[in-house]
Amino acid sequence: MSEEPKQADAGPRGAGPDAGKGPRPVRPPPRSRRARSRIVVFFNTLLSGALVVCLAAAVLFFWGRSEFESPGPLEVEKAVVVPQKARAEAIGDILERAGVISNARVFQAGIWAEKAGAKLKAGEYGFEPGISMRGVLDKLMRGDSILHSVVIPEGWTVKQIFDRVGAEEVLTGDLPPMPAEGTLRPDTYRVQRGMARAELIRKMQEAQTDLVAEVWERRDKDLPLKDIGQFVTLASIVEKETGKADERPRVAAVFMNRLKKGMRLQSDPTIIYAVWGGAGKPSDEPIRQSHIRNESPYNTYVVKGLPPGPIACPGRAALEAVANPATTKDVYFVADGDGGHVFASTLEEHNANVRRYREIEKQRNLPVPATVGLDDPVLAQ
């Protein structure tokens, strides 16, 4: 029996062209069509949802912007108070309840978009009819709030000023300790509702300090005044003696001339301050002989020279008059019966002016003040 021929030896392993490459990787089975369709559906749904969200956000954005920029619901002008330290959410709610804006959430979104949360200022604001949320936000950022006038007349005492400031309902907080007489500046102050009373008094003090220093620097260097304190003291007397601006330099000259001659100033307002202090004289209370003889250091009918301090808070005009008084020889003046004064350089002229004034008041059936004519020994009896 013949043997089957043996196959030729394939030779050493790896001798062929694919030798050394190892086993070929097995390809994964192809995905089914159903699996591919699920992925496509998922991504299509995701994309569609994103488009819907973007579309809704765009609609909401343009609607909100339109609401923010469009005229608001307010029909008549209205004042609204924005409290101190109020947050944006609270401010929006306050404005919506007041009918100034239509939607607090849109307003708050506008604040966020403008990064204005820390820029909103408290105060009392006046909003005009139809103001938009944009207009409201701009007003709050500027701090364009309602300003109230606190009027302090020239010649008021510190006590009278404190009474006025304490009674102002737009101000808040307690009054500080009462400062020295003459240290508050008379003026019209524009204040926001909610301003602290102590802050307003501080502003008055700073303003008066600056004003006095400014005018003092421009004074006539030959004044018979030792220091800035005497300057304010005499200005307060001039302030109380006359309310007519054109008379102040001449009244100041009379007192300067008296100081130079060593004469008593004999100023009626100093009697009033000596007797009634900062509260002032009651309107129905006349100056009596007992008041004239009052031994107060403020009574310039008794003491020579200036009183120890101011008797009121002088304004700019009185300070200017004392800093640069008129050049005259006058040492007397008396009321002219018409709201002003007549001046004289001699006692004889003065006595004639006094008699004339007494006659005017007699014809009007008015009493003559006890101090009129005291420079004349005869008329003083």
C-alpha positions as CSV (number, residue, x, y, z in Angstrom):
1,M,0.0,0.0,0.0
2,S,1.4,3.3,-0.9
3,E,1.8,6.1,1.7
4,E,0.1,9.4,1.3
5,P,2.6,12.1,0.5
6,K,3.4,14.4,3.4
7,Q,2.6,18.1,3.1
8,A,5.5,20.2,2.9
9,D,6.6,21.8,6.1
10,A,5.3,25.3,6.4
11,G,8.6,26.3,7.8
12,P,9.2,28.2,10.9
13,R,6.2,30.2,12.4
14,G,6.2,33.7,11.3
15,A,8.2,33.2,8.2
16,G,5.3,34.4,5.9
17,P,4.4,38.0,5.1
18,D,2.0,38.3,8.0
19,A,4.4,36.8,10.5
20,G,4.7,38.6,13.8
21,K,1.5,40.6,13.5
22,G,-0.4,38.5,15.9
23,P,-4.2,37.8,15.7
24,R,-6.2,40.2,13.7
25,P,-8.7,42.4,15.8
26,V,-12.3,41.3,15.7
27,R,-14.6,44.0,14.4
28,P,-17.7,44.7,16.6
29,P,-20.9,43.8,15.1
30,P,-22.5,46.7,13.2
31,R,-25.1,48.7,15.2
32,S,-28.6,47.9,14.4
33,R,-30.7,50.5,12.5
34,R,-33.0,50.8,15.5
35,A,-30.2,51.9,17.9
36,R,-29.0,54.5,15.4
37,S,-32.5,55.9,15.1
38,R,-32.9,56.2,18.9
39,I,-29.8,58.4,19.1
40,V,-31.0,60.6,16.3
41,V,-34.3,61.1,18.0
42,F,-32.7,62.0,21.3
43,F,-30.4,64.6,19.8
44,N,-33.2,66.0,17.7
45,T,-35.4,66.3,20.8
46,L,-32.6,67.9,22.7
47,L,-31.9,70.4,19.9
48,S,-35.6,71.2,19.5
49,G,-35.9,71.8,23.3
50,A,-32.9,74.1,23.2
51,L,-34.4,76.0,20.4
52,V,-37.7,76.3,22.2
53,V,-36.0,77.5,25.3
54,C,-33.9,80.0,23.4
55,L,-37.0,81.3,21.5
56,A,-38.9,81.6,24.8
57,A,-35.9,83.4,26.4
58,A,-35.7,85.8,23.4
59,V,-39.5,86.5,23.6
60,L,-39.2,87.0,27.4
61,F,-36.2,89.3,26.9
62,F,-37.8,91.5,24.3
63,W,-41.1,91.6,26.2
64,G,-39.3,92.6,29.4
65,R,-37.2,95.2,27.6
66,S,-40.3,96.6,26.1
67,E,-42.0,96.8,29.6
68,F,-38.9,98.3,31.0
69,E,-38.6,101.1,28.4
70,S,-42.3,101.8,27.8
71,P,-44.4,104.4,29.7
72,G,-45.5,103.3,33.1
73,P,-49.0,103.1,34.7
74,L,-48.7,106.3,36.8
75,E,-51.4,108.8,35.9
76,V,-50.6,111.6,38.4
77,E,-47.4,112.9,39.9
78,K,-46.6,110.9,43.1
79,A,-44.0,111.0,45.9
80,V,-42.6,107.8,47.2
81,V,-40.1,107.2,50.0
82,V,-37.3,104.7,49.4
83,P,-36.0,103.7,52.8
84,Q,-32.4,103.6,53.8
85,K,-30.6,100.3,53.1
86,A,-33.6,98.9,51.1
87,R,-32.7,96.1,48.8
88,A,-33.6,96.0,45.1
89,E,-36.4,93.5,45.7
90,A,-38.0,95.7,48.4
91,I,-37.6,98.8,46.3
92,G,-39.4,97.1,43.3
93,D,-42.2,96.0,45.6
94,I,-42.6,99.5,47.0
95,L,-42.8,101.1,43.6
96,E,-45.3,98.5,42.3
97,R,-47.6,98.9,45.3
98,A,-47.4,102.7,44.8
99,G,-48.5,102.3,41.1
100,V,-45.3,103.8,39.8
101,I,-44.2,100.6,37.9
102,S,-46.3,97.7,36.5
103,N,-44.0,94.8,37.3
104,A,-41.6,94.6,40.2
105,R,-39.8,91.5,38.8
106,V,-39.1,93.2,35.5
107,F,-37.8,96.2,37.4
108,Q,-35.5,94.0,39.5
109,A,-34.3,92.3,36.3
110,G,-33.4,95.8,34.9
111,I,-31.5,96.6,38.1
112,W,-29.6,93.3,37.7
113,A,-28.9,93.9,34.0
114,E,-27.6,97.4,34.7
115,K,-25.6,96.2,37.7
116,A,-27.2,99.0,39.7
117,G,-28.0,97.3,42.9
118,A,-25.4,99.1,44.9
119,K,-26.0,102.5,43.2
120,L,-29.6,103.0,44.3
121,K,-30.0,105.9,46.7
122,A,-32.6,106.3,49.5
123,G,-34.8,109.3,49.7
124,E,-38.2,110.8,48.8
125,Y,-38.7,110.8,45.1
126,G,-41.2,112.6,42.9
127,F,-42.3,110.5,39.9
128,E,-44.1,112.2,37.0
129,P,-47.0,110.6,35.2
130,G,-46.1,107.9,32.7
131,I,-42.5,107.5,33.8
132,S,-40.9,104.3,32.5
133,M,-39.0,101.8,34.6
134,R,-35.9,103.1,32.9
135,G,-36.7,106.6,34.0
136,V,-37.4,105.4,37.6
137,L,-34.1,103.5,37.7
138,D,-32.1,106.4,36.4
139,K,-33.7,108.7,39.0
140,L,-32.8,106.4,41.8
141,M,-29.2,106.0,40.6
142,R,-28.8,109.8,40.4
143,G,-30.3,110.3,43.8
144,D,-32.6,112.9,42.2
145,S,-34.8,113.0,45.3
146,I,-37.2,115.7,46.5
147,L,-35.4,118.5,48.3
148,H,-37.2,120.3,51.2
149,S,-36.3,123.8,52.3
150,V,-35.2,124.5,55.9
151,V,-35.1,128.3,56.2
152,I,-32.9,129.8,58.9
153,P,-33.3,133.6,59.0
154,E,-30.3,135.9,59.7
155,G,-30.2,137.0,63.3
156,W,-31.7,134.0,64.9
157,T,-30.1,132.6,68.0
158,V,-28.8,129.0,68.3
159,K,-31.8,128.1,70.4
160,Q,-34.3,129.5,67.9
161,I,-32.5,127.5,65.1
162,F,-32.6,124.3,67.2
163,D,-36.3,124.8,67.8
164,R,-36.8,125.1,64.0
165,V,-34.7,122.1,63.2
166,G,-36.3,120.0,65.9
167,A,-39.7,120.8,64.5
168,E,-38.9,119.8,60.9
169,E,-40.8,116.6,60.2
170,V,-38.7,115.7,57.1
171,L,-35.6,115.4,59.4
172,T,-34.8,112.4,61.7
173,G,-32.9,111.7,64.8
174,D,-32.1,113.7,67.9
175,L,-30.5,117.1,68.1
176,P,-26.8,117.2,69.1
177,P,-25.7,119.3,72.1
178,M,-26.3,123.0,71.6
179,P,-23.1,124.7,70.3
180,A,-21.9,128.2,71.2
181,E,-24.0,131.2,70.2
182,G,-23.2,132.6,66.7
183,T,-21.7,129.4,65.3
184,L,-24.6,128.4,63.0
185,R,-24.9,129.9,59.5
186,P,-28.3,131.4,58.6
187,D,-29.3,130.2,55.2
188,T,-31.8,128.2,53.2
189,Y,-30.8,124.6,53.4
190,R,-32.1,122.0,50.9
191,V,-32.4,118.7,52.5
192,Q,-33.7,115.2,51.7
193,R,-36.4,113.6,53.7
194,G,-34.7,111.4,56.3
195,M,-31.6,113.5,56.8
196,A,-30.4,113.4,60.4
197,R,-30.9,116.6,62.4
198,A,-27.3,116.3,63.8
199,E,-26.0,116.2,60.2
200,L,-27.8,119.4,59.3
201,I,-26.5,121.2,62.4
202,R,-23.0,120.0,61.6
203,K,-23.4,121.5,58.1
204,M,-24.5,124.8,59.6
205,Q,-21.5,124.9,61.9
206,E,-19.1,124.1,59.1
207,A,-20.7,126.7,56.8
208,Q,-20.5,129.4,59.5
209,T,-16.9,128.6,60.3
210,D,-15.9,128.9,56.6
211,L,-17.9,132.1,56.1
212,V,-16.5,133.9,59.1
213,A,-12.9,132.9,58.2
214,E,-13.4,134.1,54.6
215,V,-14.8,137.5,55.6
216,W,-12.4,138.0,58.4
217,E,-9.5,137.7,56.0
218,R,-10.8,140.6,54.0
219,R,-11.4,143.0,57.0
220,D,-10.1,146.5,57.4
221,K,-6.9,146.1,59.4
222,D,-7.6,149.1,61.5
223,L,-10.7,147.8,63.2
224,P,-10.8,148.1,67.0
225,L,-11.3,144.4,67.4
226,K,-8.9,142.1,69.2
227,D,-9.8,138.8,67.5
228,I,-12.3,136.9,65.3
229,G,-14.5,136.2,68.3
230,Q,-15.1,139.9,68.8
231,F,-15.7,140.2,65.1
232,V,-18.6,137.8,65.2
233,T,-19.9,139.3,68.4
234,L,-20.2,142.8,66.9
235,A,-21.6,141.4,63.7
236,S,-24.4,139.7,65.7
237,I,-25.2,143.1,67.3
238,V,-25.3,144.8,63.9
239,E,-27.5,142.0,62.6
240,K,-30.0,142.5,65.4
241,E,-30.0,146.3,65.1
242,T,-31.2,146.6,61.5
243,G,-32.8,144.4,58.9
244,K,-32.0,146.9,56.1
245,A,-28.9,145.8,54.1
246,D,-27.9,149.3,53.1
247,E,-27.8,150.4,56.7
248,R,-25.6,147.7,58.1
249,P,-22.2,149.3,57.2
250,R,-23.3,152.6,58.7
251,V,-24.6,150.9,61.9
252,A,-21.3,149.0,62.1
253,A,-19.5,152.4,61.8
254,V,-21.4,153.8,64.7
255,F,-20.3,151.0,67.0
256,M,-16.7,151.1,65.7
257,N,-16.6,154.8,66.5
258,R,-18.0,154.3,69.9
259,L,-15.5,151.6,70.7
260,K,-12.7,153.9,69.6
261,K,-14.0,156.7,71.8
262,G,-14.5,154.4,74.8
263,M,-18.3,154.9,74.8
264,R,-20.8,152.3,75.8
265,L,-22.5,150.6,72.7
266,Q,-26.0,151.0,74.3
267,S,-27.5,148.5,71.9
268,D,-31.1,147.4,72.7
269,P,-30.7,143.9,71.4
270,T,-28.0,143.3,74.0
271,I,-30.6,144.1,76.7
272,I,-33.0,141.6,75.2
273,Y,-30.3,138.9,75.2
274,A,-29.2,139.8,78.7
275,V,-32.8,139.4,80.0
276,W,-34.4,136.7,77.9
277,G,-31.4,134.9,76.4
278,G,-31.7,132.9,73.2
279,A,-35.4,132.5,73.5
280,G,-35.9,136.2,72.6
281,K,-38.2,138.8,74.0
282,P,-41.9,138.1,73.9
283,S,-43.6,140.3,71.4
284,D,-46.0,141.8,74.0
285,E,-43.2,142.5,76.6
286,P,-41.7,146.0,76.4
287,I,-38.1,146.9,77.5
288,R,-38.5,148.4,81.0
289,Q,-36.1,150.6,83.1
290,S,-35.4,147.5,85.2
291,H,-34.2,145.7,82.1
292,I,-31.9,148.6,81.1
293,R,-30.3,148.5,84.5
294,N,-29.8,144.7,84.4
295,E,-26.3,143.9,85.6
296,S,-25.6,141.3,82.9
297,P,-22.2,141.3,81.0
298,Y,-24.3,141.2,77.9
299,N,-26.1,144.5,78.7
300,T,-24.1,147.2,76.8
301,Y,-26.1,149.9,78.6
302,V,-24.2,148.8,81.7
303,V,-20.8,147.5,80.5
304,K,-18.3,149.2,78.3
305,G,-17.0,147.5,75.2
306,L,-18.4,144.3,73.7
307,P,-20.3,141.6,75.5
308,P,-18.5,138.3,76.2
309,G,-19.9,136.7,73.1
310,P,-22.4,136.9,70.2
311,I,-26.1,137.5,70.8
312,A,-27.2,135.8,67.6
313,C,-26.0,134.1,64.5
314,P,-25.0,136.8,62.0
315,G,-25.3,136.4,58.2
316,R,-22.9,137.3,55.5
317,A,-24.2,140.9,55.1
318,A,-23.6,141.8,58.8
319,L,-20.2,140.2,58.8
320,E,-19.2,142.1,55.6
321,A,-20.5,145.3,57.2
322,V,-18.4,144.9,60.3
323,A,-15.3,143.8,58.3
324,N,-15.5,146.9,56.2
325,P,-17.7,149.5,57.9
326,A,-18.7,152.8,56.3
327,T,-16.4,155.8,56.9
328,T,-18.4,158.2,59.0
329,K,-18.1,160.2,62.3
330,D,-21.6,159.0,63.4
331,V,-21.9,157.8,67.0
332,Y,-25.7,157.9,67.3
333,F,-28.7,156.5,65.5
334,V,-32.4,156.2,66.3
335,A,-35.4,154.8,64.5
336,D,-36.9,157.1,61.8
337,G,-40.4,155.7,62.3
338,D,-40.4,154.1,58.8
339,G,-38.4,150.9,59.4
340,G,-35.0,152.6,59.1
341,H,-32.7,154.8,61.2
342,V,-31.4,158.3,61.2
343,F,-27.7,158.9,62.1
344,A,-25.9,161.7,63.9
345,S,-22.4,162.6,64.8
346,T,-23.3,165.0,67.7
347,L,-25.6,164.7,70.7
348,E,-27.5,167.8,69.6
349,E,-28.3,166.2,66.2
350,H,-29.3,163.0,67.9
351,N,-31.6,164.7,70.3
352,A,-33.3,166.4,67.5
353,N,-33.8,163.1,65.7
354,V,-35.1,161.6,69.0
355,R,-37.7,164.3,69.4
356,R,-38.8,163.9,65.8
357,Y,-39.2,160.1,66.3
358,R,-41.2,160.7,69.6
359,E,-43.5,163.0,67.7
360,I,-44.1,160.4,65.0
361,E,-44.9,157.7,67.5
362,K,-47.2,160.0,69.4
363,Q,-49.2,160.8,66.3
364,R,-49.6,157.0,65.8
365,N,-50.5,156.5,69.4
366,L,-47.6,154.1,69.8
367,P,-45.4,153.8,72.9
368,V,-41.8,154.9,72.7
369,P,-39.2,152.4,73.8
370,A,-37.7,153.2,77.2
371,T,-34.2,153.3,75.7
372,V,-34.9,156.0,73.1
373,G,-33.0,159.2,74.1
374,L,-30.9,157.7,76.9
375,D,-27.8,159.5,75.5
376,D,-29.5,162.8,76.4
377,P,-29.6,163.4,80.3
378,V,-32.7,165.4,79.9
379,L,-34.6,162.9,77.7
380,A,-33.5,160.0,79.9
381,Q,-35.2,161.4,83.0
